[in-house]
Amino acid sequence: MQPSFSRRDFLKVAGLGLGALAFNPFDLSLINNLAPYYTPKRLPQFPNAEIIGRLVDATDIRSRPTNDPAQNTAIKTLGADTLIPWTREVIGSVVALTNQKYLETPEGYIWSSRIQPTRNLPNTPITEIPAGQSGFWAEVTVPYVDLTLDGAPVSPWIQSLIQYQFPPRAYYSQVLWIDQIRQTNGFVEYRWNESPNGHGYGFGDIFWADGAGLKVLTEADVAPISPEIDPAEKKIVVDLTYQTLSAFEAGREVFFCRISSGAVFDPLTGAISDERATPVGDLLTHWKIISLNMSGGGSAAGYSTPAVPWDTVISGEGIAIHGAFWHNDFGEKRSHGCINVKPEDAKWLFRWTTPYISLAQSEMRMSLPDHGTVVTTTELKV
């Protein structure tokens, strides 16, 4: 049964993720300029490359792989969502940050933390909702899918995009709840429903998207990993100092990845602060959900991020391990307290940790003394 989502729950969720867009008051004068947002859109032509880099923000391309302010290496600035064939990464010199990798391109070098690695894997869309289902989960398998609004813009996320005249898109690895299918515009479109009382607890925006960009998930996509292992023998250890995560089965490491945990600075002043620090200690998995709208904060430092995939919530304050598609900065502390990992890593951990969740369930919550996999976070204090 779908549990209710209280204001208390929302306040907990408010600490979950690090979105790309801040809250701003919506300018109602823009309402007459929304025609492009309601125009159906096919998938664009993506670059022909096995891996395609998507710039997550406006980013400099440089003549040398360094951001050293003593060297004027910036050639030009590329806009957000620029797509670049992924050739190779090189080790450069990034002042004051952990990630030293740059993506080499024919024009120059781009810091790889600003580039989401994606693929172009189009799908054959289905033409009707499977019998007996109210909808289905679908994963974006192309660099992005342009969205068509259906109804008024509701969330801070879409309102910010309208104010900045940026097209609304769903990005590679996001997981969306689809509740309708149509073919009235000459191609198959799926309806993404962000109902506040539905799957993912969104604000209520409704969008249509080209179904070719979305893979319909099956139970195989969420099938448990190592279900034969006693759940008590599964444990995750997160090193906040070195920004790593390891999964263990009976003391044997079976998985490793890099993370981005809570930021250690105030976003407004830049001063050192532990306000967003990830908690240290034994944390208990008690809520898992396939995809979740994460929003919180105020007008100056708020965030609004829909369809954050593969969420394993490990703290009553709303701290979760989840996929992050809005950066490639793993190894650097930068979240609102959550443990960001690559979406493919989040999916593996979602399948491996207990409780196991089926597509039909979509989510599960547990109350003490019941809990799922234990996550131990450690940090060296200097």
C-alpha positions as CSV (number, residue, x, y, z in Angstrom):
1,M,0.0,0.0,0.0
2,Q,1.2,3.5,-0.9
3,P,2.1,5.2,2.4
4,S,1.0,8.8,3.0
5,F,3.6,11.5,2.8
6,S,3.4,14.0,5.7
7,R,4.9,17.4,6.1
8,R,7.4,15.9,8.5
9,D,8.4,13.5,5.8
10,F,8.9,16.3,3.3
11,L,11.1,18.2,5.8
12,K,13.2,15.1,6.1
13,V,13.5,14.7,2.4
14,A,14.5,18.4,2.1
15,G,18.0,17.4,3.2
16,L,18.5,14.7,0.6
17,G,20.1,16.0,-2.5
18,L,22.0,18.8,-4.2
19,G,20.0,20.2,-7.1
20,A,21.2,22.5,-9.8
21,L,18.6,25.2,-9.5
22,A,17.8,27.6,-6.7
23,F,14.3,28.6,-5.6
24,N,13.2,32.0,-7.0
25,P,9.9,33.8,-6.9
26,F,8.0,33.0,-10.2
27,D,7.5,35.9,-12.5
28,L,3.9,35.6,-13.7
29,S,4.6,37.9,-16.6
30,L,6.4,35.0,-18.2
31,I,3.2,33.0,-18.5
32,N,2.5,34.4,-22.0
33,N,5.9,33.2,-23.3
34,L,5.4,29.5,-22.6
35,A,4.4,28.2,-26.1
36,P,7.8,26.4,-26.6
37,Y,7.3,24.5,-23.3
38,Y,4.0,23.0,-24.6
39,T,5.3,22.0,-28.0
40,P,5.9,18.2,-28.5
41,K,9.6,17.4,-29.2
42,R,11.3,14.4,-30.8
43,L,14.7,13.2,-29.7
44,P,17.5,15.3,-31.2
45,Q,20.4,14.0,-33.2
46,F,23.1,13.1,-30.7
47,P,26.9,12.9,-31.3
48,N,28.1,9.6,-32.7
49,A,30.2,8.3,-29.8
50,E,30.2,5.4,-27.5
51,I,30.3,7.8,-24.5
52,I,28.9,11.3,-24.8
53,G,29.8,14.0,-22.3
54,R,27.0,16.4,-21.2
55,L,28.1,19.6,-19.7
56,V,26.1,20.0,-16.5
57,D,26.7,23.8,-16.3
58,A,28.4,26.5,-18.3
59,T,32.1,25.5,-18.4
60,D,35.3,26.8,-19.7
61,I,37.2,24.9,-22.4
62,R,41.0,25.5,-21.9
63,S,44.1,25.3,-24.0
64,R,45.9,23.4,-21.2
65,P,44.4,21.0,-18.6
66,T,44.7,23.5,-15.6
67,N,42.6,26.0,-13.8
68,D,45.6,27.7,-12.3
69,P,44.6,31.4,-12.1
70,A,48.2,32.4,-12.9
71,Q,47.8,30.8,-16.4
72,N,45.2,32.3,-18.8
73,T,44.2,29.0,-20.3
74,A,40.4,29.6,-21.0
75,I,39.6,29.7,-24.7
76,K,35.8,30.0,-24.5
77,T,32.8,29.0,-22.4
78,L,30.4,26.3,-23.4
79,G,26.8,26.3,-22.3
80,A,25.0,23.8,-20.1
81,D,23.9,20.6,-22.0
82,T,26.5,21.0,-24.6
83,L,27.3,17.4,-25.8
84,I,30.9,16.3,-26.5
85,P,32.2,12.9,-27.7
86,W,34.1,11.4,-24.8
87,T,37.6,10.7,-26.1
88,R,40.0,10.3,-23.2
89,E,40.7,11.9,-19.8
90,V,44.1,13.3,-18.9
91,I,45.6,14.2,-15.5
92,G,46.0,18.0,-15.3
93,S,46.4,20.5,-12.5
94,V,43.2,21.6,-10.7
95,V,44.0,24.1,-7.9
96,A,42.5,23.3,-4.5
97,L,40.2,20.5,-5.6
98,T,40.4,16.7,-5.6
99,N,39.6,15.8,-9.1
100,Q,42.5,16.5,-11.4
101,K,41.1,14.9,-14.6
102,Y,40.3,16.8,-17.8
103,L,38.4,15.6,-20.8
104,E,40.6,16.1,-23.9
105,T,38.7,17.4,-26.9
106,P,39.8,18.6,-30.4
107,E,39.3,22.2,-29.1
108,G,40.9,21.9,-25.7
109,Y,40.4,20.6,-22.2
110,I,37.3,20.5,-20.0
111,W,37.4,19.7,-16.3
112,S,35.7,16.3,-16.1
113,S,33.8,17.1,-12.9
114,R,31.5,19.3,-15.0
115,I,30.7,16.6,-17.5
116,Q,28.2,13.8,-17.0
117,P,29.2,10.6,-19.0
118,T,26.2,9.4,-20.9
119,R,25.2,7.1,-23.7
120,N,22.8,7.2,-26.6
121,L,20.7,4.0,-26.3
122,P,17.3,4.7,-27.9
123,N,14.4,2.3,-27.3
124,T,11.4,0.9,-29.1
125,P,8.5,2.5,-27.1
126,I,5.6,0.4,-26.0
127,T,2.2,1.7,-27.1
128,E,0.0,1.0,-24.1
129,I,0.3,0.6,-20.4
130,P,0.8,-3.1,-19.5
131,A,-2.4,-4.8,-18.4
132,G,-3.2,-4.6,-14.8
133,Q,-0.8,-1.7,-14.1
134,S,-1.5,2.0,-13.3
135,G,1.9,2.9,-14.9
136,F,5.5,1.9,-15.0
137,W,9.0,3.1,-14.2
138,A,11.3,4.1,-17.1
139,E,14.9,5.1,-17.2
140,V,16.4,7.8,-19.5
141,T,19.0,6.0,-21.7
142,V,20.0,8.9,-24.0
143,P,21.9,12.1,-23.0
144,Y,18.6,14.0,-22.5
145,V,14.9,14.0,-23.4
146,D,13.2,17.3,-24.1
147,L,10.0,17.6,-22.1
148,T,6.6,19.0,-23.0
149,L,4.6,20.6,-20.3
150,D,1.0,19.5,-19.7
151,G,-0.7,21.9,-17.3
152,A,0.6,24.8,-15.3
153,P,4.3,24.9,-14.2
154,V,4.2,24.0,-10.5
155,S,7.6,23.1,-9.1
156,P,10.5,25.5,-8.3
157,W,12.5,23.4,-10.7
158,I,10.4,24.1,-13.8
159,Q,9.6,27.7,-12.8
160,S,13.4,28.4,-12.6
161,L,13.9,26.9,-16.0
162,I,11.2,29.1,-17.4
163,Q,12.7,32.2,-15.8
164,Y,16.1,31.5,-17.3
165,Q,14.6,30.4,-20.6
166,F,16.2,27.0,-20.5
167,P,14.4,24.0,-21.9
168,P,13.1,21.4,-19.4
169,R,14.8,18.0,-19.9
170,A,15.1,14.6,-18.3
171,Y,18.7,13.5,-18.2
172,Y,20.5,10.2,-18.7
173,S,20.0,7.9,-15.7
174,Q,16.9,9.6,-14.3
175,V,14.0,7.3,-13.5
176,L,10.5,8.6,-14.2
177,W,7.0,7.3,-13.3
178,I,5.0,7.0,-16.5
179,D,1.2,6.8,-16.2
180,Q,-0.1,7.5,-19.8
181,I,0.9,6.9,-23.4
182,R,-0.2,8.8,-26.5
183,Q,0.5,8.9,-30.2
184,T,-1.5,11.9,-31.2
185,N,1.6,13.9,-32.4
186,G,2.8,11.2,-34.8
187,F,5.2,9.4,-32.4
188,V,4.9,7.6,-29.1
189,E,5.1,9.9,-26.0
190,Y,5.1,8.8,-22.4
191,R,3.5,11.0,-19.7
192,W,5.7,11.6,-16.7
193,N,3.5,12.4,-13.7
194,E,5.1,14.2,-10.7
195,S,2.1,13.9,-8.4
196,P,2.7,15.0,-4.8
197,N,0.8,11.9,-3.6
198,G,2.2,9.5,-6.1
199,H,5.4,7.8,-7.0
200,G,8.4,9.9,-6.1
201,Y,6.5,12.7,-4.2
202,G,6.9,15.5,-6.7
203,F,5.2,18.9,-6.8
204,G,2.6,18.0,-9.4
205,D,4.2,18.8,-12.7
206,I,3.1,16.7,-15.7
207,F,5.3,16.3,-18.8
208,W,5.3,14.3,-22.1
209,A,8.5,12.9,-23.5
210,D,9.5,11.0,-26.6
211,G,9.2,7.3,-25.5
212,A,12.3,6.4,-27.6
213,G,14.5,8.0,-24.9
214,L,13.1,5.9,-22.1
215,K,13.7,2.3,-21.2
216,V,10.8,0.5,-19.5
217,L,12.2,-1.1,-16.4
218,T,11.6,-4.7,-15.7
219,E,11.9,-6.7,-12.5
220,A,15.3,-7.9,-13.7
221,D,16.5,-4.2,-13.3
222,V,15.8,-4.4,-9.6
223,A,16.5,-8.1,-8.9
224,P,18.4,-8.5,-5.6
225,I,22.1,-9.0,-5.8
226,S,23.5,-11.7,-3.5
227,P,20.2,-12.5,-1.9
228,E,21.7,-15.8,-0.7
229,I,23.9,-13.9,1.7
230,D,22.5,-13.4,5.2
231,P,21.4,-9.7,5.4
232,A,23.2,-9.5,8.7
233,E,26.5,-10.3,6.9
234,K,26.0,-7.3,4.5
235,K,27.5,-4.0,5.5
236,I,28.5,-0.7,3.8
237,V,31.5,1.3,5.1
238,V,31.8,4.9,3.9
239,D,35.1,6.8,4.4
240,L,34.2,10.5,4.5
241,T,37.8,11.5,4.7
242,Y,38.8,9.8,1.4
243,Q,35.3,9.9,-0.1
244,T,35.0,6.2,-0.8
245,L,32.3,3.6,-0.2
246,S,32.8,-0.2,0.1
247,A,30.3,-3.0,0.4
248,F,31.2,-6.1,2.4
249,E,29.7,-9.6,2.5
250,A,30.9,-11.4,5.7
251,G,33.9,-9.1,5.8
252,R,34.9,-9.5,2.2
253,E,34.8,-6.4,0.0
254,V,32.5,-7.0,-3.0
255,F,32.0,-3.4,-4.3
256,F,33.9,-0.1,-4.2
257,C,33.1,3.4,-5.6
258,R,33.9,7.0,-5.0
259,I,31.3,9.4,-3.4
260,S,30.4,13.0,-2.8
261,S,29.3,13.5,0.8
262,G,28.1,16.6,2.7
263,A,29.7,19.9,1.9
264,V,32.1,21.4,4.5
265,F,31.4,25.0,3.6
266,D,28.5,27.5,3.9
267,P,27.1,28.0,0.3
268,L,26.4,31.7,1.0
269,T,29.6,32.8,2.6
270,G,32.1,30.1,1.6
271,A,33.2,29.8,5.2
272,I,34.0,26.3,6.7
273,S,30.8,24.9,8.2
274,D,29.5,21.4,9.3
275,E,25.9,22.4,8.7
276,R,25.6,20.0,5.7
277,A,28.1,17.4,7.0
278,T,27.1,13.7,6.5
279,P,26.6,12.1,9.9
280,V,29.3,9.9,11.3
281,G,28.5,6.5,12.9
282,D,26.3,3.5,12.3
283,L,23.3,4.5,10.1
284,L,20.4,2.2,9.4
285,T,18.7,1.7,6.0
286,H,15.0,2.3,6.7
287,W,13.5,3.6,3.5
288,K,14.2,2.7,-0.1
289,I,12.5,4.2,-3.1
290,I,13.2,3.8,-6.8
291,S,13.1,7.5,-7.6
292,L,12.4,10.6,-5.5
293,N,11.8,14.3,-6.0
294,M,14.3,16.1,-3.7
295,S,13.7,19.7,-2.8
296,G,14.5,22.0,0.1
297,G,16.2,25.1,1.3
298,G,15.3,28.7,0.9
299,S,15.4,31.4,-1.9
300,A,19.2,31.9,-1.5
301,A,20.4,28.3,-1.3
302,G,17.4,26.1,-2.1
303,Y,17.4,23.3,-4.6
304,S,14.7,21.4,-6.5
305,T,15.7,18.2,-8.3
306,P,13.1,15.8,-9.7
307,A,13.5,12.1,-10.3
308,V,16.7,11.4,-8.3
309,P,17.3,7.7,-8.9
310,W,17.9,4.7,-6.6
311,D,17.5,6.2,-3.1
312,T,18.6,4.3,-0.1
313,V,17.7,6.4,3.0
314,I,19.9,5.7,6.0
315,S,19.1,8.5,8.5
316,G,15.9,9.9,10.0
317,E,17.2,13.3,9.0
318,G,16.7,12.3,5.4
319,I,20.3,11.3,4.5
320,A,20.4,8.9,1.6
321,I,22.8,7.1,-0.8
322,H,21.5,8.1,-4.2
323,G,22.5,8.6,-7.8
324,A,23.6,12.0,-8.9
325,F,23.3,13.1,-12.6
326,W,24.0,16.8,-12.0
327,H,27.8,16.4,-11.5
328,N,30.7,14.1,-12.0
329,D,32.6,15.4,-9.0
330,F,32.9,12.2,-7.1
331,G,35.7,12.4,-4.6
332,E,34.7,15.9,-3.5
333,K,32.5,16.9,-0.6
334,R,29.6,18.9,-2.1
335,S,26.1,17.5,-1.1
336,H,23.5,18.7,1.3
337,G,24.5,15.8,3.6
338,C,23.6,12.8,1.4
339,I,26.1,10.4,-0.1
340,N,26.1,11.1,-3.9
341,V,27.3,8.2,-6.1
342,K,27.2,7.6,-9.9
343,P,23.7,6.5,-10.9
344,E,25.0,3.0,-11.9
345,D,26.6,2.6,-8.5
346,A,23.4,3.8,-6.8
347,K,21.5,1.2,-8.7
348,W,23.9,-1.6,-7.7
349,L,23.7,-0.6,-4.1
350,F,19.9,-0.3,-4.3
351,R,19.7,-3.9,-5.5
352,W,22.3,-5.2,-3.0
353,T,21.1,-3.6,0.2
354,T,18.1,-4.8,2.2
355,P,15.2,-4.5,2.3
356,Y,14.8,-5.7,-1.3
357,I,12.3,-3.6,-3.4
358,S,10.4,-4.8,-6.4
359,L,9.1,-2.5,-9.2
360,A,5.5,-3.3,-8.0
361,Q,6.4,-2.0,-4.6
362,S,8.4,1.0,-5.7
363,E,9.4,1.8,-2.2
364,M,9.4,0.3,1.4
365,R,9.7,1.9,4.8
366,M,10.8,0.3,8.0
367,S,10.4,1.3,11.7
368,L,12.8,0.5,14.5
369,P,13.7,-2.0,15.7
370,D,13.4,-3.3,12.1
371,H,16.0,-2.0,9.7
372,G,17.9,-3.0,6.6
373,T,21.6,-2.8,5.7
374,V,23.9,-1.0,8.2
375,V,26.0,1.8,6.8
376,T,29.0,2.8,8.9
377,T,30.5,6.2,8.1
378,T,33.9,7.2,9.4
379,E,36.0,10.4,9.3
380,L,39.4,11.4,10.5
381,K,39.3,14.6,12.5
382,V,42.2,16.9,12.2
